[in-house]
Amino acid sequence: MSVEVASWSLTTAIHNLQQGKLSAEEYLTDLISHGNSHSNLGTYITPTSGHALIAARAADSMPQKGPLFGIPLVVKDNIDVAGVPTTAATPSLKGHIPTTDSEVWQRLTSAGAILLGKTSMHELAYGITGICTGSPTALNPVNTNYLAGGSSSGTAAAIAAGFAPAGLGTDTGGSIRIPAAVCGIFGFRPTTGRYPHAGVVRISPTRDTVGLMARSIEDILLLDEIITGTNHSTEQPSPTPKSVRLAIPESAWDHLDPEVERITTNALSVLENAGYKLINTGVDIHGGPSNELLDTAIAIPPPETLAAISAYLAETGSTITAEEVIKETASPDVRSILSPLLDTSLPHHAYHAALTKQEQLQALANEARHRYNIDAIVTPTIITPAAPVDVADYINIEGVEIPTFLAYIRNTAPAAVLATPSITIPIGKTAEGLPVGLQLDGHPNSDTKLLQLALQCSQLFPSVYPSKG
């Protein structure tokens, strides 16, 4: 197996297949062989390599080729692919097999994409470590003493390990960007509502979105075009660095792991030296204090979960009830969050107050972005590197005990609450070799502009920017 093939980006693989340098079947066979040699990573809940090989042979025989013809992708196991179980890593859905594709997968497979496997995840997408009781827990391919992050853990690990060039995840408060950052790849959360959600096990319709992971920004731009039907080449070109203003919110840069601080602070110097204008801002850029935003981020999803799961099960014709799903939750951390939802006497005023607060934060943040006249907000993606496999409920950063969950979503939650697009790019590694990501948050519905900016910025870090093959 060629190591080069496993390191190809999506766009490189497409080019080489179109040029006839190898067939789709040969490419897939090499990737499967590579994946089999690293099966200890726990990336898959349901591998589909056998069916993928059949699809690759069929792609090779097709006279008309779609833009993704013969390209294998991995899909988080809360996104439907017809004929393949969607378990959401929870016991009661082990036998749940949808008969139709999710809308987002239908758009990709219509372009020629092939499913290589449904990937592991934090149960019901309710966590940031990827630790799961009833399904595989994905390990970090950079160092298996560490976790791949969550909740889209398996997709991130599979791409970082070279099993597939790209894939789908979902993001409620950081579930794409966290695992992408700790595994050293790119992770994109689009503006809430940009991607279709039909055929996805959602936990929070207010917050959830399908998103993308890949080894290059060009890959994410291509997949975004296919999913949205947007032709990015017809949109305005990216502005020069000297015309770009980047907000640096002080609160997002406080209390960082020393290695994360070293690497991300250096990244700011790189951006500034390239001509980008760095604008120091207060908490107003996110609509208010971090604790208010985090409180809102945590308060909204649980009250929406029961109805969201019920709607998904009804739409897919399942006879299972959402109450049964919650009762049978296996992971203790997820069960502790969801079990109270079965108490129908719980008051709803806190949820409605949180929705009102979210609207206020969105309005205030929008006003601040325009007042500062900024193009994007720059933060460390997360304040600490990958969590060790024995991570506890609290982590210590410079002598301060911080809840692990809050530490990991501190900088990813704003985009989810404010409904803005957000992307993490790899910028370096700690002294122990653990990846560190830099996050760019854009304006709502300015996804293409953000992706083009991320492409520019990522090219300033050639030592970690993935090879195009």
C-alpha positions as CSV (number, residue, x, y, z in Angstrom):
1,M,0.0,0.0,0.0
2,S,1.3,3.4,-0.9
3,V,1.6,5.7,2.1
4,E,1.2,8.5,-0.4
5,V,-2.3,7.4,-1.3
6,A,-3.4,7.4,2.4
7,S,-2.1,11.0,2.7
8,W,-4.0,12.3,-0.3
9,S,-6.5,15.0,0.1
10,L,-9.9,14.6,-1.5
11,T,-9.1,16.9,-4.4
12,T,-5.8,15.1,-5.0
13,A,-7.6,11.8,-5.0
14,I,-10.2,13.1,-7.5
15,H,-7.4,14.4,-9.8
16,N,-5.5,11.2,-9.8
17,L,-8.6,9.1,-10.4
18,Q,-9.7,11.4,-13.2
19,Q,-6.2,11.2,-14.8
20,G,-6.4,7.4,-14.7
21,K,-3.3,7.1,-12.4
22,L,-5.3,4.4,-10.6
23,S,-8.8,3.1,-10.6
24,A,-11.4,3.8,-7.9
25,E,-11.2,0.1,-6.9
26,E,-7.4,0.3,-6.6
27,Y,-7.6,3.5,-4.5
28,L,-10.3,2.0,-2.2
29,T,-8.4,-1.2,-1.8
30,D,-5.3,0.6,-0.7
31,L,-7.3,2.7,1.8
32,I,-9.0,-0.5,3.2
33,S,-5.6,-2.2,3.6
34,H,-4.3,0.8,5.4
35,G,-7.3,0.9,7.7
36,N,-7.1,-2.8,8.5
37,S,-3.5,-2.2,9.7
38,H,-4.7,0.4,12.2
39,S,-8.0,-1.2,13.4
40,N,-7.1,-0.5,17.0
41,L,-8.3,3.1,16.6
42,G,-12.0,2.3,17.1
43,T,-13.1,4.6,14.2
44,Y,-16.0,2.5,13.0
45,I,-19.3,1.4,14.4
46,T,-20.3,-0.2,11.0
47,P,-17.6,-0.6,8.4
48,T,-18.9,-1.0,4.9
49,S,-15.8,-1.9,2.9
50,G,-17.3,-4.8,1.1
51,H,-20.2,-2.8,-0.3
52,A,-17.8,0.1,-1.0
53,L,-15.6,-2.2,-3.2
54,I,-18.7,-3.2,-5.2
55,A,-19.6,0.5,-5.6
56,A,-16.0,1.4,-6.6
57,R,-16.0,-1.3,-9.4
58,A,-19.3,0.1,-10.6
59,A,-17.9,3.6,-10.6
60,D,-14.9,2.5,-12.7
61,S,-17.3,1.2,-15.4
62,M,-19.5,4.3,-15.6
63,P,-19.1,6.4,-18.7
64,Q,-20.4,9.5,-17.0
65,K,-18.4,10.5,-13.9
66,G,-19.7,12.7,-11.1
67,P,-17.4,15.1,-9.3
68,L,-16.9,12.6,-6.5
69,F,-16.9,9.5,-8.6
70,G,-15.3,6.6,-6.7
71,I,-14.4,8.7,-3.7
72,P,-14.9,7.0,-0.3
73,L,-16.1,9.1,2.5
74,V,-16.9,8.3,6.2
75,V,-20.1,9.3,7.8
76,K,-20.9,9.8,11.5
77,D,-23.4,7.2,12.8
78,N,-26.2,9.7,13.4
79,I,-26.6,10.5,9.7
80,D,-28.7,8.1,7.6
81,V,-27.4,6.0,4.7
82,A,-30.0,3.7,3.3
83,G,-29.6,0.0,4.2
84,V,-26.9,0.7,6.8
85,P,-27.7,0.9,10.6
86,T,-27.9,4.4,12.1
87,T,-27.2,3.6,15.8
88,A,-26.1,7.0,17.1
89,A,-23.9,4.8,19.4
90,T,-26.9,4.1,21.6
91,P,-28.2,0.5,22.5
92,S,-31.9,0.9,21.5
93,L,-30.9,1.9,17.9
94,K,-28.6,-1.0,17.2
95,G,-31.1,-2.6,14.8
96,H,-32.4,0.7,13.3
97,I,-31.8,0.5,9.5
98,P,-33.2,3.5,7.6
99,T,-34.6,2.8,4.1
100,T,-33.7,6.2,2.6
101,D,-30.6,8.3,2.6
102,S,-30.3,11.5,4.7
103,E,-30.6,14.5,2.3
104,V,-27.0,15.5,2.9
105,W,-25.7,12.0,2.0
106,Q,-28.0,11.8,-1.0
107,R,-26.4,14.9,-2.5
108,L,-22.9,13.5,-2.0
109,T,-23.7,10.0,-3.3
110,S,-25.4,11.5,-6.3
111,A,-22.1,13.2,-7.0
112,G,-20.4,9.8,-6.9
113,A,-19.3,9.4,-3.3
114,I,-19.0,5.9,-1.7
115,L,-19.6,5.1,1.9
116,L,-16.6,3.5,3.5
117,G,-18.2,3.2,7.0
118,K,-20.4,4.7,9.7
119,T,-18.1,6.2,12.3
120,S,-18.0,6.0,16.1
121,M,-19.2,8.9,18.2
122,H,-20.0,10.0,21.7
123,E,-23.4,8.5,22.5
124,L,-26.3,10.5,20.9
125,A,-23.7,13.2,20.2
126,Y,-23.9,14.3,23.8
127,G,-20.2,14.7,24.7
128,I,-16.8,16.2,23.8
129,T,-14.4,13.3,24.5
130,G,-15.8,10.5,22.3
131,I,-15.9,8.1,25.2
132,C,-18.7,5.7,24.6
133,T,-19.9,2.7,26.7
134,G,-21.9,0.7,24.3
135,S,-19.9,1.4,21.1
136,P,-16.2,1.8,20.1
137,T,-14.4,4.8,21.6
138,A,-12.1,6.3,18.9
139,L,-8.5,6.9,19.9
140,N,-6.4,9.7,18.6
141,P,-4.2,8.4,15.7
142,V,-1.5,10.9,16.6
143,N,-1.1,9.2,20.0
144,T,-3.4,6.4,21.1
145,N,-2.9,7.4,24.8
146,Y,-5.3,10.2,23.9
147,L,-8.8,10.5,22.7
148,A,-10.0,11.6,19.3
149,G,-12.4,14.1,20.8
150,G,-16.2,14.3,20.4
151,S,-18.7,13.9,19.5
152,S,-17.7,13.3,15.9
153,S,-14.7,11.3,17.0
154,G,-14.6,8.4,14.5
155,T,-14.8,10.7,11.5
156,A,-12.0,12.8,12.7
157,A,-9.8,9.8,13.6
158,A,-10.5,8.1,10.3
159,I,-9.5,11.1,8.2
160,A,-6.4,11.9,10.4
161,A,-5.3,8.3,10.2
162,G,-5.6,8.2,6.4
163,F,-8.5,5.8,6.2
164,A,-10.6,8.3,4.1
165,P,-9.9,11.7,2.7
166,A,-13.0,13.4,4.1
167,G,-16.3,12.8,5.9
168,L,-19.4,14.1,7.6
169,G,-20.0,14.9,11.3
170,T,-22.5,16.9,13.2
171,D,-21.9,19.9,15.5
172,T,-24.1,21.2,18.3
173,G,-21.6,23.1,20.4
174,G,-18.2,22.0,19.0
175,S,-18.7,18.3,18.0
176,I,-16.9,18.8,14.7
177,R,-14.3,21.4,15.5
178,I,-13.1,19.8,18.8
179,P,-12.2,16.4,17.3
180,A,-10.8,18.0,14.1
181,A,-8.6,20.2,16.2
182,V,-7.2,17.5,18.5
183,C,-6.6,15.1,15.5
184,G,-4.9,17.8,13.4
185,I,-7.3,18.2,10.5
186,F,-9.8,20.8,9.3
187,G,-13.4,20.9,10.6
188,F,-16.2,23.1,9.4
189,R,-19.4,24.0,11.1
190,P,-21.6,25.9,8.5
191,T,-24.1,28.6,9.4
192,T,-27.0,26.9,11.2
193,G,-29.5,25.9,8.6
194,R,-27.1,25.9,5.6
195,Y,-27.1,22.1,5.2
196,P,-30.2,19.9,5.1
197,H,-31.0,18.0,8.3
198,A,-33.5,15.4,7.1
199,G,-32.4,11.9,8.0
200,V,-30.2,13.0,10.9
201,V,-30.6,12.0,14.6
202,R,-30.7,15.5,16.1
203,I,-30.6,16.4,19.7
204,S,-31.2,20.2,19.3
205,P,-32.9,21.6,16.2
206,T,-32.0,25.1,17.4
207,R,-28.3,24.2,17.3
208,D,-27.5,21.1,15.4
209,T,-25.9,21.1,11.9
210,V,-24.2,18.6,9.7
211,G,-20.6,19.7,9.0
212,L,-17.5,18.7,7.2
213,M,-14.0,17.3,8.1
214,A,-11.1,16.9,5.7
215,R,-7.4,17.3,5.2
216,S,-7.6,20.5,3.2
217,I,-9.7,23.6,2.9
218,E,-10.1,22.9,-0.9
219,D,-11.8,19.7,0.0
220,I,-14.3,21.4,2.3
221,L,-15.0,24.1,-0.4
222,L,-15.7,21.3,-2.9
223,L,-18.0,19.3,-0.6
224,D,-19.8,22.6,0.5
225,E,-20.4,23.3,-3.2
226,I,-21.9,19.9,-3.8
227,I,-24.1,20.0,-0.7
228,T,-25.4,23.6,-1.2
229,G,-25.3,23.8,-5.0
230,T,-23.2,26.9,-4.7
231,N,-20.6,27.7,-7.3
232,H,-17.8,29.3,-5.3
233,S,-15.8,30.3,-8.4
234,T,-18.5,32.8,-9.3
235,E,-18.4,34.6,-6.0
236,Q,-16.1,37.5,-5.1
237,P,-12.4,36.6,-4.7
238,S,-10.8,36.7,-1.3
239,P,-9.6,40.1,-0.1
240,T,-5.9,40.7,0.4
241,P,-4.6,40.1,3.9
242,K,-4.0,43.9,4.4
243,S,-7.8,44.5,4.0
244,V,-8.9,41.8,6.4
245,R,-9.7,42.7,10.1
246,L,-9.6,39.8,12.6
247,A,-11.1,40.2,16.0
248,I,-9.1,38.9,19.0
249,P,-11.5,38.6,21.9
250,E,-9.4,38.8,25.1
251,S,-11.7,36.3,27.0
252,A,-11.1,33.6,24.5
253,W,-7.3,33.8,25.0
254,D,-7.3,33.6,28.8
255,H,-6.4,30.6,30.9
256,L,-4.9,28.5,28.0
257,D,-2.8,25.4,28.4
258,P,0.8,26.7,28.1
259,E,1.5,24.8,25.0
260,V,-1.7,25.9,23.3
261,E,-0.9,29.4,24.3
262,R,2.6,29.2,22.8
263,I,1.4,27.8,19.5
264,T,-1.7,30.0,19.0
265,T,0.1,33.2,20.1
266,N,2.8,32.4,17.6
267,A,0.0,31.9,15.0
268,L,-1.3,35.4,15.7
269,S,2.2,36.8,15.0
270,V,2.3,34.9,11.7
271,L,-1.1,36.4,10.7
272,E,0.0,39.9,11.7
273,N,3.3,39.6,9.8
274,A,1.3,38.5,6.7
275,G,-0.6,41.7,6.8
276,Y,-3.8,40.8,8.6
277,K,-5.1,43.5,11.0
278,L,-5.7,42.1,14.5
279,I,-8.3,44.0,16.5
280,N,-8.5,43.4,20.2
281,T,-12.1,43.2,21.4
282,G,-14.0,42.7,24.6
283,V,-16.7,40.1,25.4
284,D,-19.2,42.2,23.4
285,I,-18.0,40.5,20.2
286,H,-19.8,37.4,21.4
287,G,-22.8,39.3,22.7
288,G,-21.8,39.2,26.4
289,P,-19.7,37.5,29.1
290,S,-18.5,34.0,28.4
291,N,-20.4,32.6,31.4
292,E,-23.7,33.9,30.0
293,L,-23.0,32.4,26.6
294,L,-22.0,29.0,28.1
295,D,-25.0,28.9,30.3
296,T,-27.2,29.5,27.2
297,A,-25.3,26.9,25.3
298,I,-25.9,24.3,27.9
299,A,-29.5,25.2,28.7
300,I,-31.1,24.8,25.3
301,P,-30.2,21.3,23.9
302,P,-31.6,19.0,26.6
303,P,-35.2,20.3,26.5
304,E,-35.2,19.9,22.7
305,T,-33.8,16.4,22.7
306,L,-36.9,14.3,23.4
307,A,-39.0,15.9,20.7
308,A,-36.1,15.9,18.2
309,I,-35.5,12.2,18.6
310,S,-39.2,11.5,18.4
311,A,-39.4,13.4,15.2
312,Y,-36.5,11.5,13.7
313,L,-37.9,8.1,14.6
314,A,-41.3,9.0,13.2
315,E,-39.8,10.2,10.0
316,T,-37.8,7.0,9.5
317,G,-40.7,4.7,10.4
318,S,-39.2,3.3,13.5
319,T,-41.4,1.7,16.2
320,I,-39.0,2.7,18.9
321,T,-39.9,5.6,21.1
322,A,-37.7,8.4,22.2
323,E,-38.4,7.5,25.8
324,E,-37.1,4.0,25.1
325,V,-33.9,5.5,23.6
326,I,-33.3,7.6,26.7
327,K,-34.1,4.9,29.1
328,E,-31.6,2.5,27.5
329,T,-28.8,5.1,27.2
330,A,-25.6,3.3,28.2
331,S,-23.0,6.0,28.8
332,P,-23.2,7.3,32.4
333,D,-22.5,10.9,31.4
334,V,-25.1,11.0,28.7
335,R,-27.7,9.1,30.9
336,S,-27.2,11.7,33.7
337,I,-28.1,14.5,31.3
338,L,-31.0,12.8,29.5
339,S,-32.8,10.8,32.3
340,P,-34.4,13.9,33.9
341,L,-36.1,14.6,30.6
342,L,-38.4,11.7,31.3
343,D,-39.9,13.7,34.2
344,T,-42.8,15.4,32.5
345,S,-43.3,17.7,35.5
346,L,-40.1,19.6,34.7
347,P,-40.7,23.4,34.2
348,H,-40.0,24.9,30.8
349,H,-39.5,28.5,31.9
350,A,-35.7,28.1,32.0
351,Y,-35.6,26.8,28.4
352,H,-37.7,29.7,27.1
353,A,-35.6,32.2,29.0
354,A,-32.5,30.6,27.4
355,L,-34.0,31.0,23.9
356,T,-34.7,34.7,24.7
357,K,-31.2,35.1,25.9
358,Q,-29.8,33.4,22.8
359,E,-31.7,35.9,20.6
360,Q,-30.3,38.8,22.7
361,L,-26.7,37.5,22.4
362,Q,-27.1,37.1,18.6
363,A,-28.4,40.6,18.2
364,L,-25.7,42.1,20.4
365,A,-22.9,40.1,18.8
366,N,-24.1,41.1,15.3
367,E,-24.0,44.7,16.3
368,A,-20.5,44.4,17.7
369,R,-19.1,42.6,14.7
370,H,-20.3,45.5,12.5
371,R,-19.1,48.1,15.0
372,Y,-15.6,46.7,15.0
373,N,-15.9,46.2,11.2
374,I,-14.3,42.7,11.4
375,D,-14.2,39.9,8.9
376,A,-13.8,37.0,11.3
377,I,-13.1,36.2,15.0
378,V,-9.9,34.3,15.8
379,T,-9.5,32.1,18.8
380,P,-7.7,28.9,19.9
381,T,-10.2,26.2,18.9
382,I,-9.9,24.7,22.3
383,I,-7.9,25.8,25.3
384,T,-6.1,22.5,25.9
385,P,-4.9,19.6,23.6
386,A,-6.4,16.2,23.3
387,A,-7.8,14.6,26.4
388,P,-6.0,11.5,27.7
389,V,-7.9,8.2,27.7
390,D,-8.4,8.4,31.4
391,V,-9.7,12.0,31.4
392,A,-11.6,13.0,34.5
393,D,-14.6,15.3,34.9
394,Y,-12.2,18.2,35.7
395,I,-8.9,19.2,34.1
396,N,-6.2,21.3,35.7
397,I,-4.8,24.2,33.7
398,E,-2.1,26.2,35.4
399,G,-3.4,25.2,38.8
400,V,-7.0,25.9,38.1
401,E,-9.6,23.1,38.1
402,I,-12.0,23.5,35.2
403,P,-14.9,21.2,34.2
404,T,-13.7,19.2,31.2
405,F,-16.8,19.7,29.2
406,L,-16.8,23.5,29.7
407,A,-13.1,23.7,29.0
408,Y,-13.5,22.1,25.6
409,I,-16.6,24.0,24.4
410,R,-15.5,27.4,25.8
411,N,-14.3,28.7,22.4
412,T,-16.5,26.5,20.1
413,A,-19.8,27.3,21.8
414,P,-20.1,30.9,20.6
415,A,-20.5,30.0,16.9
416,A,-23.3,27.5,17.8
417,V,-25.1,29.9,20.0
418,L,-24.7,32.8,17.6
419,A,-25.5,30.7,14.5
420,T,-22.3,31.7,12.7
421,P,-20.0,29.6,10.5
422,S,-16.8,28.4,12.1
423,I,-13.8,26.4,11.0
424,T,-10.7,25.0,12.8
425,I,-7.4,24.8,11.0
426,P,-4.3,22.9,12.2
427,I,-1.4,25.2,13.1
428,G,1.1,23.2,15.0
429,K,1.8,20.5,17.6
430,T,2.7,20.6,21.3
431,A,6.1,19.4,22.6
432,E,4.4,16.0,23.0
433,G,3.3,16.0,19.4
434,L,-0.4,16.7,20.0
435,P,-2.2,18.9,17.4
436,V,-3.4,22.4,18.1
437,G,-6.1,24.2,16.1
438,L,-6.9,27.8,15.4
439,Q,-10.5,28.7,14.9
440,L,-12.1,31.3,12.6
441,D,-15.7,32.4,13.2
442,G,-17.4,34.4,10.5
443,H,-20.6,36.3,9.9
444,P,-23.9,34.4,9.5
445,N,-24.4,33.2,6.0
446,S,-20.9,34.3,4.9
447,D,-19.7,30.7,4.7
448,T,-17.8,31.0,1.4
449,K,-16.0,34.1,2.5
450,L,-14.9,32.4,5.7
451,L,-13.7,29.3,3.9
452,Q,-11.7,31.4,1.5
453,L,-10.2,33.3,4.4
454,A,-9.4,30.0,6.1
455,L,-7.7,28.8,2.9
456,Q,-5.5,31.9,2.9
457,C,-4.6,31.6,6.6
458,S,-3.9,27.9,6.5
459,Q,-1.3,28.4,3.8
460,L,0.7,30.4,6.3
461,F,1.4,27.2,8.2
462,P,3.1,25.0,5.6
463,S,4.7,22.7,8.2
464,V,1.2,21.4,9.2
465,Y,-0.8,22.1,6.1
466,P,-1.6,18.7,4.6
467,S,0.3,17.7,1.5
468,K,-1.8,17.7,-1.7
469,G,0.0,14.6,-2.9
